[in-house]
Amino acid sequence: MPKKQEPTEDLQQLRDELRELIREAHEVLKDLRAEKRDARELLPLLTDELFGAEVQKQVRAFTDVTKQAMDASVDRVFKKFDELQALLTGEDKQSRRKGKPSIPEMLASHVHGTEG
């Protein structure tokens, strides 16, 4: 039959077990604090990476939209120059349909009118 321990021995054993559990709890708490500190150090780095990626994404989108707008503007300017060239060279279809003389015809008429 197992020997029954004295109450003081039971209490001492219980105290030792509690001390061991408290020591383990302190180690776990220390580890948790270290993890918390590491997480606080990593958070700004992760945030910076995410922010940087989002900024790059937005800049690319802005660049694309700006390029499209610039291309459209350049096309409009070329179209206006083509219209002006047609007007100056007498190839303006609208003026021709209305029976108006072209600028070269008006210049020739003016030059011949002043020569004679």
Helices and strands as residue ranges (DSSP letters): H 7-89, H 93-97, H 103-115
